[in-house]
Structures are given as C-alpha cells and as structure tokens.
C-alpha cells in the first residue's frame, strides 16, 4: 500500500520566556532598564531584553516515520514527550520549525474537547459546520446525520447550543462527527478519557471498524490496553525524539521499561498515572489521594521479584476527610495490559475506615506465581461500585518478575501469565 503520511526530520521549536525579577519595580530600576535598552539599540540593534530572557525549547526534534494506508498507529510516551505537538502538526494546526510532512487524504482530528465546534451553535448546526470544515458536501453530511446522532446519543439536546453541553456530551458529538464523515485519516488524542467507560469502548470499536475499512487511524493514549487492542504499530516518543517505531507489542514493552525508573522517580511520577477525569470530578471535594504505592521484600522496597515470591504491596493514602466502609481495588496486568487478577477489599470483608491524615494499607498475596515480565497495576478507592472513584491510578509499572531457574527448557517459548508451580506427573 502507498504511504498516506510521510514525516521527514520534523522539529518544532518554541521560545519560553522567563521573568527576570519580581513584579515590583522601583523608579531606579525603570531608569536603569531604559539606559540599558538605549545602549542595546545603539550597539546591538538586533537584540532585545525579551530575547535575552527567552529559552529555546524543542518540543520535537528530528522525527521521521511513514504511515501506509489502512495502518492503525499508536503514539505513546510520557507527558511532555511531544505527542500532542506531533498531532497538531499532522492536523495542520501548527507548522513545523524544520522538516517536512506529506499527507495524502482528508484528515479529521479530535485533539481536545470541542475541537472545531462553535459554542453558540446547536449540536445540529455544528454537525454541518464540522462536516463542511472536513470538506464534506451538505448531501453527504445529511446522509450520515442520523447515524451520527444515534452514535453520540444526544438526540434530546440536538437543538441546544453546545456551550451548554457537558465535557462528556461534547466528546460524544465531536467523535461521532469525526468518525462518521469518512475521513481518509482519523487522528484521536487522549480526549476520549473524558467519556464514560461504555462510550470509550464504543469509540474503540468504531476506530477498529474504521481501520478495517482501509482508512488510517492515529491514536494517542496512556491506556496500554487500548493501544494494544487497537493498533498494529506504535511511535514511542521521549523528550521530543522518536525512540522507537515498530510493532505495538515491542513499543509498549520499551515504553513500560522506561517508565519503571528508580523508586524516587516512580513516587514523583505517580500523578502521571492518575486518571485526569478523577482529578476533574473531585478537584473541589477531595476526600483521599494515593501518595505512594510500593512493593516490599524483607522490609526493603524492591521493583524486582523472583518467580514464586510472596507479593507484599503497600498503599500510602492521604485522607482529607473521614471515610467509612470504603473499598480499595487492586488489579494486576501484564505488559500487554491484559488483566491477570482483580482484587476488591470488600471481597475479603475488609472495609476501610480512616480518619484524616496519612495511612498505609498493606496487601499480601501468596501462592501466586507470575511468569517473568513487567507487570502493571490499576488501583482505586471508592465508596460504592457504581460511582467514579475518589482516586485511581492506572497502568502504573510497579514491579518486574524474573525467572531464576523455574523455567529451564526452550526459554524462547510463550510462558503465559501464571506459572503452574505445584504440578505432579505420573503414569496411571
């Protein structure tokens, strides 16, 4: 198949300004600055004080890759890696400072809530407006109109100005328009995380369907399960550079390996794995927050376990107001973001009652032999099973399991996830 996107050595530079002194300025400072400015204009006409205090920042540098028609490409990396900047360049929202991008086909992008919408127009009017922006004829939009409305599930509010929509309704309509108006290339950022779980599943199914129809999908997400399910190849970015471009399984493995870091690094970056919608839901009414999660062996923090070791996990919580009868959930996932086990404290008749202050909850798991590899966790604390959790950490790379002799033959074979340790062979 022919290339629909060719990215050749692109770079994007921004100038970051730094304030040189405190906001308060005395008369003597004004006079001194004026004299310095006059001197600069006289002897260095090409410079200014703003230039002297500006720092160059390369959001992207020397990034090159090619995407073929019908490819489903994931774009992964930590916050600040350059993912959103890359998507803005591919969507022609901003121009690269250097390098060149070639795109063949009509592009639809969903980079943030309300992209391409006019807040004063109704949902109905914005469907036609968005379609026109994508280059669709009115007849084409009308043909897809009922399908878009049904997918977005906003029939009741179709003639309401979108400025009155919630963020979830915004995303429902924006994604429905972008996915159904048949662009050759669909670009979707992490914005889908704003929607509920059922809608996210619906969107992922639609993107998979779009890819199978021969259209190209570029998908940015921190959800490695979604990346693994939806995409064939991945671009792994780090500090503005392309660290890897290739098969999704290998790209996700490299991303998770880089995310592990030192214990201090992991604690500092716990916010990186906190779901944004949880923050938004409770930013005005915070009851409890995870401040640290770690594994211990013989009283010491570790990030590496030997096959068959008991798993002792500690959750440090900062409680801001009294909680009664809460549930702490804990899920283990493998490197492909497939669930290995899900544990609820309620299932073991353990209900969490904590006063304000810092507390540590310990979870011990025995007779649980994982095969070698990197493992992620998802953990949340909530009052009921049907509401948004007070706090939740997603796809946090907590520990790695190493072999150390339990698997000895044909080490290249698939190992599965759980090792059957207590087995006995005999002839009947």
Phi, psi and omega per residue, in radians:
X1 nan 2.656 -3.111
X2 -1.373 2.759 3.105
X3 -1.335 2.321 3.052
X4 -1.793 -0.334 3.072
X5 -2.354 2.202 3.040
X6 -2.193 2.056 3.140
X7 -1.913 2.088 -3.040
X8 -2.115 1.800 2.999
X9 0.893 0.754 -3.096
X10 -1.381 2.610 3.048
X11 -2.498 2.600 3.101
X12 -2.319 2.108 -3.097
X13 -1.943 2.406 3.024
X14 -2.142 2.684 3.034
X15 -1.806 2.146 3.136
X16 -1.778 2.118 3.140
X17 -1.520 2.540 3.099
X18 -2.167 2.341 3.115
X19 -1.343 2.196 -3.027
X20 -1.342 -0.559 -3.099
X21 -2.555 3.074 -3.132
X22 -1.106 2.715 -3.128
X23 -0.999 -0.570 -3.125
X24 -1.223 2.266 -3.128
X25 -2.274 2.219 3.110
X26 -1.506 2.875 -3.137
X27 -1.044 -0.683 -3.133
X28 -1.109 -0.563 3.107
X29 -1.194 -0.695 3.118
X30 -1.081 -0.796 -3.139
X31 -1.119 -0.740 -3.139
X32 -1.143 -0.739 3.115
X33 -1.105 -0.672 3.125
X34 -1.109 -0.721 3.127
X35 -1.147 -0.732 3.126
X36 -1.134 -0.718 3.129
X37 -1.094 -0.729 3.111
X38 -1.086 -0.719 3.137
X39 -1.101 -0.743 -3.136
X40 -1.134 -0.736 3.136
X41 -1.114 -0.575 -3.086
X42 -1.327 -0.745 -3.012
X43 -1.931 -0.343 3.095
X44 -2.352 1.263 -3.004
X45 -1.108 -0.288 -3.081
X46 -1.573 -0.031 -3.051
X47 -2.041 2.869 3.091
X48 -2.525 2.945 3.110
X49 -1.127 -0.636 3.128
X50 -1.091 -0.703 3.117
X51 -1.089 -0.699 -3.080
X52 -1.146 -0.465 -3.089
X53 -1.794 0.153 -3.132
X54 -1.710 2.455 3.131
X55 -2.009 2.380 3.088
X56 -1.332 2.334 3.085
X57 -2.305 2.110 3.131
X58 -1.660 1.812 3.102
X59 -1.215 -0.536 3.057
X60 -2.410 2.568 -3.142
X61 -2.625 2.115 3.047
X62 0.959 0.860 3.136
X63 -1.691 2.202 -3.139
X64 -2.442 2.339 3.000
X65 -2.938 2.928 3.135
X66 -2.262 2.508 3.130
X67 -2.158 2.243 3.135
X68 -1.603 2.800 3.136
X69 -1.033 2.323 3.118
X70 1.501 -0.072 3.109
X71 -1.238 2.531 2.993
X72 -1.966 1.904 -2.978
X73 -1.942 2.233 3.011
X74 -1.609 2.562 3.053
X75 -2.165 2.001 -3.031
X76 -2.197 2.837 -3.133
X77 2.711 2.887 -3.126
X78 -1.297 2.953 3.072
X79 -1.009 2.353 -3.128
X80 1.472 0.133 -3.116
X81 -1.315 -0.342 -3.138
X82 1.959 0.164 -3.072
X83 -1.098 -0.882 -3.095
X84 -1.168 -0.628 3.086
X85 -1.096 -0.736 3.103
X86 -1.060 -0.765 -3.135
X87 -1.143 -0.642 3.117
X88 -1.145 -0.628 3.086
X89 -1.202 -0.772 3.135
X90 -1.157 -0.494 3.117
X91 -1.511 0.003 -3.137
X92 1.116 0.490 3.045
X93 -1.392 -0.616 3.099
X94 -2.370 2.725 -3.136
X95 -1.694 2.530 3.061
X96 -1.241 2.615 3.074
X97 -1.224 -0.632 3.109
X98 -2.551 2.840 -3.123
X99 1.512 -3.069 -3.040
X100 -2.510 2.527 3.080
X101 -2.176 2.262 3.067
X102 -2.016 2.208 -3.130
X103 -2.232 2.256 3.096
X104 -1.983 1.971 3.123
X105 2.137 2.915 -3.114
X106 -1.427 2.300 -3.057
X107 -1.903 2.268 2.971
X108 -2.027 2.254 -3.088
X109 -2.230 2.511 3.076
X110 -2.245 1.589 -3.008
X111 -1.768 -0.452 3.100
X112 -2.742 2.875 -3.079
X113 -1.032 2.208 3.072
X114 1.484 0.230 3.123
X115 -0.980 2.177 3.067
X116 1.359 0.130 3.136
X117 -1.762 2.589 3.020
X118 -1.790 2.100 -3.008
X119 -1.077 -0.468 -3.094
X120 -1.434 -0.285 -3.128
X121 -1.515 2.735 3.119
X122 -1.345 2.968 3.078
X123 -1.015 -0.754 3.134
X124 -1.041 -0.822 -3.105
X125 -1.165 -0.631 -3.130
X126 -1.222 -0.507 3.058
X127 -1.065 -0.808 3.136
X128 -1.217 -0.658 3.101
X129 -1.103 -0.833 -3.111
X130 -1.108 -0.703 3.096
X131 -1.082 -0.695 3.117
X132 -1.140 -0.675 3.095
X133 -1.074 -0.618 3.131
X134 -1.365 -0.075 3.108
X135 1.582 0.310 -3.131
X136 -1.520 2.585 3.021
X137 -1.416 2.708 -3.095
X138 -1.008 -0.639 -3.133
X139 -1.122 -0.704 3.122
X140 -1.131 -0.728 -3.135
X141 -1.140 -0.772 -3.134
X142 -1.070 -0.617 -3.134
X143 -1.138 -0.577 -3.107
X144 -1.682 -0.067 -2.966
X145 -0.996 -0.915 -3.091
X146 -1.068 -0.649 3.130
X147 -1.152 -0.695 3.124
X148 -1.119 -0.824 -3.103
X149 -1.115 -0.720 3.140
X150 -1.123 -0.704 -3.133
X151 -1.169 -0.736 -3.091
X152 -1.298 -0.355 3.119
X153 0.996 0.817 -3.141
X154 -2.225 0.490 -3.076
X155 -0.904 -0.724 -3.064
X156 -1.113 -0.478 -3.061
X157 -1.961 0.350 -3.039
X158 -1.081 -0.585 -3.099
X159 -1.831 0.419 3.053
X160 -1.767 2.380 3.075
X161 -0.972 2.403 -3.035
X162 -1.208 -0.240 3.084
X163 -1.122 -0.311 3.124
X164 -1.655 0.012 3.131
X165 -1.338 2.635 2.948
X166 -1.309 2.912 3.133
X167 -1.064 -0.634 3.120
X168 -1.122 -0.741 3.111
X169 -1.141 -0.697 3.076
X170 -0.942 -0.902 -3.074
X171 -1.143 -0.710 3.113
X172 -0.960 -0.878 -3.088
X173 -1.220 -0.759 -3.111
X174 -1.073 -0.764 3.138
X175 -1.184 -0.711 3.140
X176 -1.028 -0.756 3.123
X177 -1.141 -0.857 -3.083
X178 -1.076 -0.647 -3.043
X179 -1.470 -0.480 -3.010
X180 -1.690 -0.228 -3.111
X181 -1.584 0.424 2.932
X182 0.916 0.931 3.002
X183 -1.281 2.660 3.056
X184 -1.261 -0.511 -3.118
X185 -2.279 2.174 3.120
X186 -1.961 2.156 -3.129
X187 -2.025 2.134 -3.073
X188 -2.252 2.199 3.087
X189 -1.616 -3.049 -3.082
X190 -1.127 0.033 -3.074
X191 -0.954 -0.444 -3.118
X192 -1.096 -0.342 3.138
X193 -1.105 -0.311 3.124
X194 -1.216 -0.532 -3.111
X195 -1.295 2.910 3.109
X196 -1.336 2.983 -3.034
X197 -1.058 -0.700 -3.122
X198 -1.133 -0.709 3.141
X199 -1.228 -0.653 3.093
X200 -1.039 -0.773 3.118
X201 -1.071 -0.706 3.113
X202 -1.101 -0.750 3.135
X203 -1.139 -0.751 3.126
X204 -1.086 -0.684 3.090
X205 -1.107 -0.701 3.128
X206 -1.158 -0.720 3.135
X207 -1.140 -0.654 3.082
X208 -1.113 -0.713 3.115
X209 -1.119 -0.736 3.115
X210 -1.062 -0.743 3.125
X211 -1.107 -0.699 -3.134
X212 -1.209 -0.375 3.094
X213 -1.371 -0.009 3.104
X214 1.654 0.080 3.074
X215 -1.600 2.777 -3.022
X216 -1.688 2.392 3.139
X217 -2.168 2.267 2.971
X218 -2.006 2.182 -2.968
X219 -2.302 2.107 3.068
X220 -1.779 2.274 3.103
X221 -2.794 2.675 2.961
X222 -1.673 -0.027 3.122
X223 -1.539 1.745 -3.062
X224 -1.179 -0.428 3.066
X225 -1.130 -0.796 3.111
X226 -1.141 -0.725 3.116
X227 -1.056 -0.797 -3.106
X228 -1.148 -0.672 -3.103
X229 -1.263 -0.699 -2.938
X230 -1.586 -0.625 -2.924
X231 -1.836 2.709 3.081
X232 -1.668 -0.707 -3.125
X233 -2.279 2.808 -3.101
X234 -2.387 2.535 2.921
X235 -1.804 2.080 -3.135
X236 -1.797 1.987 -3.100
X237 -1.822 2.566 3.064
X238 -2.617 2.117 3.136
X239 0.909 0.729 3.046
X240 1.461 -0.006 -3.116
X241 -2.023 2.638 3.087
X242 -1.448 1.892 -3.094
X243 -1.484 -0.495 -3.131
X244 -2.836 2.481 2.999
X245 -2.421 2.019 -3.101
X246 3.064 -2.704 -3.061
X247 -1.012 2.458 -3.055
X248 -1.001 -0.764 -3.093
X249 -1.014 -0.798 -3.141
X250 -1.202 -0.693 -3.138
X251 -1.108 -0.769 3.132
X252 -1.119 -0.698 3.091
X253 -1.041 -0.754 3.124
X254 -1.152 -0.715 3.137
X255 -1.088 -0.793 -3.127
X256 -1.183 -0.663 3.119
X257 -1.085 -0.704 3.141
X258 -1.215 -0.527 -3.069
X259 -1.283 -0.350 -3.038
X260 -1.108 -0.999 3.080
X261 1.001 -2.867 3.118
X262 -1.451 2.932 -3.141
X263 -1.065 -0.732 3.134
X264 -1.128 -0.685 3.121
X265 -1.078 -0.753 -3.108
X266 -1.122 -0.754 -3.130
X267 -1.114 -0.747 -3.126
X268 -1.103 -0.588 -3.045
X269 -1.689 0.274 3.126
X270 -1.023 -0.616 3.117
X271 -1.070 -0.493 3.137
X272 -1.059 -0.522 -3.077
X273 -1.756 0.077 3.108
X274 -1.470 2.289 -3.111
X275 -1.169 2.294 -3.080
X276 -1.067 -0.649 -3.082
X277 -1.171 -0.492 3.092
X278 -1.157 -0.761 3.117
X279 -1.035 -0.796 -3.092
X280 -1.149 -0.670 -3.069
X281 -1.165 -0.548 -3.005
X282 -2.186 0.373 -3.078
X283 -1.136 -0.439 3.125
X284 -1.739 -0.055 -3.070
X285 -2.561 1.033 -3.094
X286 -1.314 2.195 3.102
X287 -1.815 -0.694 -3.072
X288 -2.711 2.567 3.118
X289 -2.420 2.485 2.944
X290 -1.241 2.303 3.041
X291 -1.968 -0.282 3.099
X292 -2.920 2.576 3.018
X293 -2.432 2.283 -3.123
X294 -2.659 2.926 3.081
X295 -1.990 2.457 3.124
X296 -2.152 2.626 2.983
X297 -2.475 2.171 -3.105
X298 0.938 0.676 3.068
X299 1.415 0.047 -3.136
X300 -2.068 2.500 3.080
X301 -1.193 2.381 3.126
X302 -2.412 2.821 3.018
X303 -2.155 0.048 -3.113
X304 -2.314 2.249 3.128
X305 -2.052 2.623 3.018
X306 -1.569 2.518 3.116
X307 -0.888 2.239 3.119
X308 1.675 -0.183 3.091
X309 -1.103 2.547 3.001
X310 -1.184 2.506 -3.097
X311 -1.775 1.924 3.083
X312 -1.913 1.942 -3.058
X313 -1.999 2.406 -3.102
X314 -2.102 2.364 3.125
X315 -2.079 2.032 3.067
X316 -1.644 2.192 -3.080
X317 -2.098 2.421 2.984
X318 -1.799 1.945 -3.105
X319 -1.706 2.218 -3.086
X320 -1.743 -0.500 3.029
X321 -2.541 2.607 -3.010
X322 -0.835 2.331 3.051
X323 -2.097 2.488 -3.090
X324 -2.225 2.305 3.000
X325 1.055 0.559 -3.099
X326 -1.385 2.829 3.120
X327 -1.985 2.384 3.019
X328 -1.962 2.107 3.141
X329 -1.794 2.601 -3.103
X330 -2.517 2.142 3.134
X331 -2.132 2.434 3.056
X332 -1.884 2.321 3.112
X333 -2.217 2.628 3.065
X334 -1.495 -3.071 -3.052
X335 -1.126 -0.371 3.086
X336 -1.568 0.178 3.132
X337 1.098 0.538 3.029
X338 -1.626 2.374 -3.096
X339 -1.186 2.266 3.074
X340 -1.710 -0.772 -3.141
X341 -2.759 2.580 3.099
X342 -2.240 2.198 -3.067
X343 -2.158 2.287 3.017
X344 -1.950 2.362 3.090
X345 -1.098 -0.547 3.113
X346 -1.056 -0.603 -3.122
X347 -1.086 -0.434 3.124
X348 -1.814 0.366 3.132
X349 0.994 0.602 3.091
X350 -1.936 1.871 -3.140
X351 -1.866 2.296 -2.975
X352 -1.581 2.070 3.034
X353 -2.076 1.988 -3.075
X354 -2.385 2.364 3.022
X355 -1.442 2.973 3.078
X356 -0.984 2.525 -3.136
X357 2.269 -3.063 3.137
X358 -1.646 2.360 -3.127
X359 -2.443 2.694 3.096
X360 -2.119 2.217 3.072
X361 -1.857 2.319 -3.130
X362 -1.926 2.380 3.072
X363 -2.129 2.170 3.109
X364 -1.928 2.261 3.125
X365 -2.167 2.097 -3.134
X366 -2.021 2.893 3.125
X367 0.887 0.875 -3.085
X368 -2.415 1.576 -2.998
X369 -1.694 1.842 3.107
X370 -1.532 2.586 3.075
X371 -1.345 2.828 -3.102
X372 -1.024 2.499 3.106
X373 2.586 3.092 3.120
X374 -1.526 2.436 -3.135
X375 -2.213 2.464 3.139
X376 -1.902 2.849 3.040
X377 -2.298 2.681 2.910
X378 -2.154 2.305 3.127
X379 -2.461 2.446 3.118
X380 -2.512 2.719 3.073
X381 -2.236 2.252 -3.046
X382 -2.624 2.916 -3.128
X383 -1.604 -0.664 3.099
X384 -2.330 2.809 -3.056
X385 -1.342 -0.194 -3.022
X386 -1.872 -0.070 -3.125
X387 -1.841 2.854 3.062
X388 -1.069 2.341 -3.117
X389 -1.123 2.709 3.049
X390 -1.082 -0.701 3.096
X391 -2.661 2.625 -3.123
X392 -2.677 2.429 3.099
X393 -2.018 2.263 -3.023
X394 -2.078 2.307 3.006
X395 0.948 0.809 3.120
X396 -1.482 2.085 -3.101
X397 -1.312 1.639 -2.949
X398 -1.557 -0.689 -3.062
X399 -2.721 2.889 3.084
X400 -2.209 2.512 3.105
X401 -1.877 2.342 3.131
X402 -1.988 2.742 -2.971
X403 -1.236 -1.113 -3.125
X404 0.948 0.747 2.900
X405 1.657 -0.132 -3.137
X406 -1.254 -0.592 3.068
X407 -1.872 2.069 -2.976
X408 -2.116 -0.351 -3.079
X409 -2.012 2.519 3.086
X410 0.811 1.108 -3.043
X411 -1.149 -0.223 -3.134
X412 -1.465 -0.136 -3.071
X413 -1.287 2.818 3.035
X414 -1.107 2.445 -3.085
X415 -1.833 -0.161 -3.038
X416 1.266 -2.714 -3.114
X417 -2.018 -0.812 -3.118
X418 -1.887 2.239 3.133
X419 -1.545 2.202 3.095
X420 -1.394 1.746 -2.976
X421 -1.474 -0.725 -3.069
X422 -1.700 1.481 3.121
X423 -2.159 2.721 3.141
X424 -2.483 2.245 3.138
X425 -1.794 2.457 3.085
X426 -2.773 2.817 3.092
X427 -1.810 2.239 -3.130
X428 -1.574 nan nan
